[in-house]
Amino acid sequence: MQKPIVRDEEFLAQKSAPATFMDVAVAQDLLDTLAAHADHCVGLAANMIGVQKCIIAVNVGPTNIAMLNPEIVKRSGKYMTEEGCLSLDGERTTVRYEKITVTYQDMQLKTHKQSYSGFTAQIIQHEIDHCNGIII
């Protein structure tokens, strides 16, 4: 179900709790909300729809995927960039990495380890920052 976007910076600055099987519906809500904002949004974190759980939804090529408890385990190619956010006005400067490897669970809680690069890696890093209470 599509959910409203949270814009409260105090709420967004709180670190999210680990996701469990009980949170799979939140992942689906994230995917639905991301699809509803597809014309101007490429990623969401659960706190952006009011849930303090470590879940993100990301546009990966022609599809959107949900990641529960994503963690970057490898990174390379540090660079500076500016990013916008659906929850915040304007853009902010931040450090990102060109290539990352992420471990995460899918909606069946199966664990995956996947490498990403370029813009997809940047999106994932931004959304993981949301899980950690980092506002970018």
C-alpha positions as CSV (number, residue, x, y, z in Angstrom):
1,M,0.0,0.0,0.0
2,Q,1.3,3.5,-0.9
3,K,2.2,5.4,2.3
4,P,2.7,9.2,2.9
5,I,6.3,10.5,2.9
6,V,7.7,11.5,6.3
7,R,9.5,14.9,6.3
8,D,10.2,15.2,10.1
9,E,14.1,15.5,10.4
10,E,14.0,14.4,14.1
11,F,12.3,11.2,13.2
12,L,14.5,10.6,10.2
13,A,17.7,11.1,12.3
14,Q,16.8,8.0,14.5
15,K,18.7,4.8,13.8
16,S,16.4,2.0,12.6
17,A,16.0,-1.4,14.3
18,P,16.8,-4.6,12.4
19,A,13.9,-6.0,10.3
20,T,12.3,-9.4,10.9
21,F,9.9,-11.5,9.0
22,M,7.1,-9.5,10.7
23,D,8.3,-6.5,8.7
24,V,7.8,-8.0,5.2
25,A,4.6,-6.0,4.7
26,V,6.6,-2.8,5.3
27,A,9.0,-3.8,2.5
28,Q,5.9,-4.2,0.2
29,D,4.6,-0.8,1.3
30,L,8.0,0.6,0.4
31,L,7.9,-1.0,-3.1
32,D,4.3,0.3,-3.6
33,T,5.3,3.8,-2.5
34,L,8.4,3.8,-4.6
35,A,6.4,2.8,-7.7
36,A,3.9,5.6,-6.9
37,H,6.8,8.2,-7.0
38,A,8.7,6.6,-9.9
39,D,8.7,9.8,-11.9
40,H,10.9,11.6,-9.3
41,C,12.3,9.0,-6.9
42,V,14.7,6.0,-7.2
43,G,14.9,4.8,-3.6
44,L,13.2,4.8,-0.2
45,A,14.0,3.7,3.3
46,A,11.3,2.5,5.8
47,N,11.7,5.6,8.0
48,M,10.6,7.7,5.1
49,I,7.2,6.1,5.4
50,G,7.2,6.2,9.2
51,V,8.6,2.9,10.2
52,Q,11.9,2.6,12.1
53,K,13.1,-0.6,10.6
54,C,16.2,-1.3,8.4
55,I,14.5,-1.8,5.1
56,I,15.1,-0.1,1.8
57,A,13.5,-0.2,-1.7
58,V,15.7,0.7,-4.6
59,N,15.3,1.0,-8.4
60,V,17.7,-1.4,-10.0
61,G,17.5,-1.0,-13.8
62,P,14.0,-1.9,-14.9
63,T,12.8,-3.2,-11.6
64,N,12.5,-2.2,-7.9
65,I,13.9,-4.5,-5.2
66,A,13.5,-4.5,-1.4
67,M,16.4,-5.1,0.9
68,L,16.0,-6.0,4.5
69,N,18.9,-5.3,6.8
70,P,21.3,-4.2,4.1
71,E,24.9,-3.7,5.0
72,I,27.8,-2.5,2.9
73,V,30.7,-5.0,3.3
74,K,33.0,-3.6,0.7
75,R,33.5,-0.3,-1.0
76,S,35.9,1.4,-3.5
77,G,36.2,4.5,-5.6
78,K,35.5,7.3,-3.2
79,Y,34.0,10.5,-4.7
80,M,32.0,13.6,-3.7
81,T,28.5,14.2,-5.0
82,E,25.3,16.1,-4.3
83,E,22.0,14.3,-3.6
84,G,18.4,15.2,-3.1
85,C,15.9,13.3,-1.0
86,L,12.1,12.9,-1.2
87,S,11.9,13.6,2.5
88,L,14.0,16.8,2.5
89,D,14.2,20.0,0.5
90,G,17.2,20.9,-1.6
91,E,20.5,18.9,-2.2
92,R,23.4,18.1,0.1
93,T,27.0,17.3,-0.5
94,T,28.1,13.8,0.5
95,V,30.8,11.1,0.0
96,R,29.9,8.0,-1.9
97,Y,31.7,5.1,-3.4
98,E,31.6,4.0,-7.1
99,K,31.5,0.3,-6.3
100,I,30.0,-1.4,-3.3
101,T,29.2,-5.0,-2.1
102,V,26.1,-5.4,0.0
103,T,24.7,-8.2,2.1
104,Y,20.9,-8.1,2.6
105,Q,17.8,-10.3,3.0
106,D,15.1,-10.5,0.5
107,M,11.3,-10.6,1.3
108,Q,11.6,-14.3,2.1
109,L,14.6,-13.5,4.5
110,K,17.0,-15.3,2.2
111,T,20.5,-13.7,2.5
112,H,22.1,-12.3,-0.6
113,K,25.5,-10.8,-1.3
114,Q,25.6,-8.5,-4.4
115,S,27.9,-6.0,-5.9
116,Y,26.6,-2.7,-7.4
117,S,28.3,0.2,-9.2
118,G,27.5,3.7,-10.5
119,F,24.1,5.3,-9.8
120,T,22.6,2.1,-8.3
121,A,25.4,2.0,-5.8
122,Q,24.8,5.6,-4.9
123,I,21.1,5.0,-4.3
124,I,21.8,2.1,-2.0
125,Q,24.3,4.1,0.0
126,H,21.8,6.9,0.4
127,E,19.1,4.6,1.6
128,I,21.4,2.7,4.0
129,D,22.3,6.1,5.5
130,H,18.6,6.6,6.2
131,C,18.6,3.3,8.1
132,N,21.5,4.6,10.2
133,G,19.8,7.9,11.0
134,I,22.1,9.9,8.7
135,I,20.2,12.6,6.9
136,I,21.5,13.3,3.4
